[in-house]
Every structure is written in structure tokens, then in C-alpha cells.
Amino acid sequence: AEMKLVLLAALVAVCVAQQAGPTAVATGNVDYSPQSLYLGKQSVGNFACRVDTVTVTLDDAGEEDKVVITTEDLTASLSQTASLEWAHVNQFFFASLDGRNAEKNLGTGGGDLGEFIQGLVAYTKVTGVQLSQEEVDDLLATYLTIMTRSKFFYETDERAYRKLAIATGCQNLEIATLADKRKKADILNKLSGDDMADFIGDPYIRFLASNAEQLGINRNIVGMGLKAFHTNLWKKNANANKLCYTMVTGRSDPKALIHVKTPGYCVDQGLAPLISPQTCAGQVMIEHTDAVKLYRRELVQLFSRPGDNPQDILAEFNTVAQTNLEKFWETYSGLPSFTVTFSNSA
């Protein structure tokens, strides 16, 4: 029989960032930029970093027969800089690179949870500390308590969710409301066992789990991060409500990888542009190169203990994440990659 997938609000969350209150453009004999005029018409979300130019750089041309997105396509798509939507990085979640998510997002490998996992990898590499599952659970719980962002993101897909339901003998699995302790234990075991990759819908986190040895990372940490997410989801407290468990459908079929870069003054304000990974030419993977480093700093502060060197941990964190992303993109052989840089001409 066709398995019924019940997508509850806590399972497939509408992850909306908190928006700023209304403001207005002052009147008078002032020559306002198109961006200022646009923002003045908005009742909410009318904050922005001042940019008026977009430059698209082709980093890797890919193979001619696989290229469907060009620099001209991206320039045309993102040229309306005045109407860009912006997010406060410390208030908005990071979604997965996965192009199946149609929303305008901040993107990074594995979303919030992917960064959390890679942060743990970097921390243990630098300090030599061996973390227990309970410690990882507590670290995530602490972050959920103190974070200023509205949601903490993790993505699965319909295929992985279905496989998890079948493997745990729960055809009508409603993971967010699961009460059976034995079923919970089964799920945690599947998400940390030898075949954990089969039950991970996020393509980037699945890549980490499948290639841990080649990447030089401790595979157990991937499972510990996944278990921590689900353990906190089942606590039914205020922190659980902050977890954004999203399911995407269809086949992952990215046509390009796009690195998004913003001026230093945007980063200093904690602002980054929200961009949809779905274009007229197909799915793309969006990685906010500058913005995600702000999130990494938060995680390093969370992980660090007295006597640790946070700068060393952060440097390793950035190296681990960059290396993993490069290796991940190599699995999409022949596809192009671009850097999109926003700036202000004034």
C-alpha cells in the first residue's frame, strides 16, 4: 500500500525570518537611489545593505554539453539589486545547498545542521577532545536556547524519509510527534549506523556520511549531530519549536554552484541577500560564502572551553567546510560554478 506521509507543521516548517518593522523614506529634495525608493514602499523587511551592482564571475566553465546556465543568465536574474530581499544573518536560518527548496534563502552545505556537524569536526581536530553523544545533545540544546535566529534548519527528502519509515517498521511515520521510545531508538540507530547515508535526505550531509574516511573526518560525529537534532526535536519544549525540519520532494538536479559574496560593510552589518536556488534554467546550489562565516563564529564560541584557542578552531572550521564543499562539488562533474559579487558603485 502507498505509504502515507503526514507532513505536520513541526515536520515541514515554514521557516520565516523575523522582519524589521516599517520605516519610510524621508521627504525633501533628495536624490534617492532606486534601492531606497523601493524599500520606502515596503511595510516590512525594509532593511538592506546598499548595493547597486552585481558582478558574475565564471569560476569553472564545466563541460559544454552540460552547461545550461551562463554568466549572462545569472546577471540578468540578479541585476535588479534595488529589489533584493535581505536578511539579518543572526536572525535567519541557513538552508541546505539543495536546489529543490524553492524559497529565497541563505545557503550553506547541509544548512544549519551541516555547519554544526562540521564545527564539531573542526573542534575535535584542534583540541583532541572526544565528545560524547550527551555532550553533543547538550551543545545543540544550549545553542537553541541562546541563539537569536528564528529557526535551526535540517532538511530531508521524501525518498530518505520513506526508507527510514520502512526500515523502522513505521509505515505511517510522523517523526515530529513520535512518542514510542522503541521507535525513537530505532530511528537514532539508523541515523548513526553503518548505512546511515541511506536515511539522510540532505545531499551534502549524506556526502559527509558516505565519504568521511576520504574527507578525513570522524564519521561518528555526523551521526551524533543527526541524533542530537532528533533528540532535541522530541523534547517537546520551547527549543523543539525552533527546529525547522523540512522535507523536499523530487530529484536533486543542480545545474550550477553559486558562491554569493557581499561587501565588507554588509558583513559588518550582519546582512546578506536572500536568493532562491530555483531559476528559469533549473536548480542551482547557493552558498553564502561571507555570511556563513558569521554563523561559524557563533558556533566556535559555543564549542570553546577555557584553555581552547577559538581562532585556531575557527580557522580549522573554515578550512574543513571549504575543503568538504570543493570535494562535494567534484561529484557533480562537468557542471559550472560561479561567484556572484554584490557591490556599490558610489
C-alpha positions in Angstrom: 0.0 0.0 0.0 1.2 3.5 -0.7 2.7 4.9 2.5 1.0 8.0 3.8 3.5 10.8 4.6 1.9 13.1 7.0 3.7 16.4 7.0 3.0 18.2 10.2 3.8 21.8 10.9 6.8 20.8 13.0 8.0 18.4 10.3 7.7 20.6 7.2 8.1 24.0 8.8 7.5 27.3 7.1 10.8 28.9 8.2 10.3 32.6 8.1 12.8 35.1 9.4 11.8 37.8 11.8 11.3 41.0 9.9 12.1 44.6 10.8 9.2 47.0 11.5 8.1 49.5 9.0 10.0 52.6 8.1 9.6 55.3 5.5 11.8 57.2 3.1 12.1 60.8 4.3 10.7 63.6 2.1 12.6 66.5 0.7 14.8 67.5 -2.2 17.0 64.4 -2.0 18.0 62.2 -4.9 17.2 58.8 -3.6 18.6 55.6 -5.1 16.3 53.1 -6.7 17.0 50.8 -3.7 15.9 53.5 -1.2 12.8 54.2 -3.1 11.9 50.5 -3.3 12.4 50.0 0.4 10.4 53.0 1.3 7.3 51.3 -0.3 7.7 48.2 1.9 5.8 47.9 5.2 8.1 45.1 6.4 11.5 43.8 5.6 12.7 47.2 4.5 16.3 47.0 5.6 19.1 46.4 3.2 22.8 46.8 2.5 23.5 49.5 0.0 24.4 47.8 -3.3 23.6 48.7 -6.9 25.9 46.4 -8.9 26.2 42.7 -9.4 29.3 41.0 -11.0 29.1 37.4 -12.1 32.4 35.6 -12.4 32.8 32.2 -14.0 35.0 30.1 -11.7 34.7 26.8 -13.6 33.3 26.6 -17.1 32.3 23.0 -16.8 31.7 20.8 -19.8 30.0 22.4 -22.8 27.3 19.6 -23.2 26.3 20.0 -19.5 26.2 23.8 -19.2 22.7 25.3 -19.3 23.3 28.4 -17.1 25.6 31.2 -18.2 27.0 34.3 -16.7 24.5 36.3 -18.8 21.6 34.3 -17.3 22.7 35.0 -13.7 23.5 38.6 -14.4 20.0 39.2 -15.8 18.4 37.2 -13.0 20.1 39.2 -10.2 20.5 42.6 -11.8 17.5 44.2 -10.0 19.6 44.9 -6.9 17.2 47.5 -5.7 14.6 44.8 -5.0 16.8 42.3 -3.4 15.5 40.9 -0.1 18.0 40.9 2.7 18.2 39.0 6.0 19.9 39.6 9.3 22.3 36.7 9.4 21.9 36.3 13.2 18.2 36.1 12.9 17.8 33.9 9.8 18.5 30.3 9.3 20.9 28.7 6.8 19.2 26.3 4.4 20.8 23.5 2.6 22.6 23.9 -0.8 19.8 21.7 -2.2 18.2 23.3 -5.2 14.9 21.6 -4.5 14.0 24.2 -1.9 12.1 26.9 -3.8 12.3 29.6 -1.0 14.6 32.5 -1.0 17.3 31.6 1.5 20.7 31.9 2.9 22.6 28.7 1.8 25.4 26.6 3.0 26.4 22.9 2.9 23.9 21.0 5.0 22.2 24.1 6.3 22.4 24.9 10.0 22.9 21.3 11.0 25.6 20.7 8.4 27.6 23.7 9.8 27.0 22.4 13.3 28.4 19.0 12.4 31.5 20.5 10.6 32.1 22.8 13.5 32.2 19.7 15.8 34.7 18.1 13.4 36.9 21.2 13.5 36.7 21.5 17.3 37.7 17.9 17.9 40.5 18.1 15.4 42.1 21.1 17.0 41.5 20.2 20.7 41.7 16.4 20.6 38.6 16.3 22.7 36.3 13.2 22.3 32.7 14.3 22.7 30.0 12.0 24.0 26.5 11.9 22.5 25.1 13.5 25.6 27.6 16.4 25.3 26.6 17.0 21.6 22.9 16.8 22.6 23.6 19.4 25.3 25.6 21.7 22.9 22.8 21.8 20.5 20.2 22.4 23.3 22.4 25.3 24.6 22.6 26.8 21.1 18.9 26.6 20.6 18.4 28.4 23.9 20.8 31.3 23.3 20.5 31.8 19.6 18.9 34.9 18.2 17.9 33.3 14.9 14.2 32.2 14.5 14.8 28.6 13.3 17.5 26.0 13.1 17.3 24.1 9.8 17.6 20.5 8.8 16.4 19.0 5.5 15.4 15.5 4.5 13.7 14.4 1.3 10.8 12.1 0.6 12.9 9.2 -0.5 15.1 9.1 2.6 12.1 9.7 4.9 10.3 6.8 3.3 13.3 4.5 3.6 13.6 5.5 7.3 9.9 4.7 7.9 10.1 1.3 6.3 13.4 0.4 8.0 12.0 1.2 11.4 8.7 -0.6 10.7 6.6 2.5 10.9 4.8 2.9 7.6 2.9 6.0 8.7 5.8 7.7 10.4 5.1 11.1 11.9 8.6 11.8 13.1 7.9 15.1 14.8 5.1 13.7 17.0 6.6 10.2 17.6 6.0 9.0 21.2 7.1 5.4 21.1 10.5 5.1 22.8 11.5 2.0 20.9 10.7 3.6 17.6 12.8 6.6 18.6 15.7 4.4 19.5 15.4 2.6 16.1 15.5 5.9 14.2 18.5 7.1 16.1 20.3 3.9 15.4 19.5 4.1 11.7 20.8 7.7 11.6 24.1 6.7 13.1 24.7 3.2 11.8 26.9 1.9 9.0 24.2 2.6 6.4 23.2 6.0 7.8 23.6 7.6 4.4 20.6 5.7 3.1 18.4 7.7 5.6 19.8 11.2 5.0 17.9 13.3 2.5 20.2 16.3 2.6 22.7 15.7 -0.3 25.6 17.4 1.5 25.2 15.7 4.9 24.8 12.4 3.0 28.1 13.1 1.2 29.8 13.7 4.6 28.5 10.4 5.9 29.4 8.5 2.8 32.9 9.9 2.3 34.0 10.5 5.9 37.2 8.5 5.6 38.3 10.2 2.4 37.5 13.6 3.8 39.5 12.9 7.0 36.6 13.4 9.3 35.2 11.3 12.1 32.0 9.7 10.7 30.6 9.2 14.2 30.3 13.0 14.5 27.9 13.1 11.6 25.7 10.6 13.3 26.0 12.4 16.6 24.8 15.6 15.0 21.8 13.9 13.4 20.9 12.2 16.7 21.2 15.5 18.6 18.8 17.2 16.2 16.1 14.4 16.6 16.6 14.1 20.4 16.0 17.8 20.8 13.1 17.6 18.5 11.4 15.1 20.7 11.8 17.0 23.9 8.6 19.0 23.3 9.9 22.2 24.8 10.5 25.7 23.6 13.7 24.6 21.9 12.0 21.9 19.9 9.7 24.6 18.4 12.8 26.3 17.0 13.9 23.3 14.9 12.9 23.6 11.3 12.6 20.0 9.9 11.9 20.5 6.2 11.1 17.8 3.6 11.8 18.4 -0.1 10.5 16.3 -3.0 11.6 15.4 -6.4 15.1 14.7 -7.8 18.1 16.8 -6.9 19.3 18.1 -10.3 21.6 21.2 -9.8 22.8 23.0 -12.9 25.5 25.2 -11.2 27.1 26.1 -7.9 26.9 29.8 -7.0 29.0 31.5 -4.3 27.5 34.7 -3.1 29.8 37.4 -1.9 28.9 40.8 -0.4 30.9 43.9 0.6 32.6 44.0 3.9 30.3 46.7 5.1 27.3 44.4 4.5 29.0 41.6 6.5 29.8 44.2 9.3 26.0 44.9 9.5 25.3 41.2 9.5 23.2 41.5 6.3 23.1 39.0 3.4 20.8 38.8 0.3 18.2 36.1 0.2 18.3 34.2 -3.1 16.2 31.4 -4.5 18.0 28.3 -5.7 15.5 27.8 -8.4 16.0 29.7 -11.7 14.4 29.6 -15.1 17.2 27.4 -16.3 16.8 24.9 -13.4 18.1 24.2 -9.9 21.3 25.8 -8.6 23.2 25.4 -5.3 23.6 28.7 -3.4 26.4 29.1 -0.9 26.7 32.4 1.0 30.4 32.5 1.4 30.7 35.5 3.6 27.6 35.3 5.6 28.1 31.8 6.8 31.4 32.8 8.5 29.3 34.9 11.0 27.4 31.8 12.0 30.6 29.8 12.3 31.9 32.4 14.8 28.8 31.8 16.9 29.4 28.0 16.9 33.1 28.3 17.8 32.1 30.5 20.8 29.6 27.7 21.8 32.1 24.9 21.5 35.2 26.6 23.0 36.2 25.7 26.6 38.7 27.5 28.9 42.1 27.0 27.5 41.0 26.5 23.9 42.1 28.8 21.1 39.0 30.0 19.4 40.9 31.5 16.5 42.6 28.1 15.7 39.2 26.4 15.9 37.6 28.9 13.6 40.4 28.7 11.1 40.1 24.9 11.0 36.3 25.2 10.7 36.6 27.4 7.6 39.2 25.0 6.1 37.2 21.9 6.8 34.0 23.4 5.3 35.7 24.8 2.3 37.5 21.5 1.5 34.3 19.5 2.0 32.4 21.8 -0.3 35.0 21.5 -3.0 35.0 17.7 -2.8 31.2 17.7 -2.7 31.0 19.7 -5.9 33.5 17.4 -7.6 30.8 14.8 -7.5 28.8 16.9 -10.0 31.4 16.5 -12.7 31.2 18.9 -15.7 28.8 21.5 -14.1 29.9 25.1 -13.9 30.5 27.2 -10.8 30.2 31.0 -10.4 30.9 33.7 -7.9 28.2 36.4 -7.7 29.5 39.6 -6.1 27.3 42.5 -5.0 28.8 45.9 -4.6 28.1 49.6 -4.6 29.4 51.9 -7.4 29.3 55.1 -5.4 
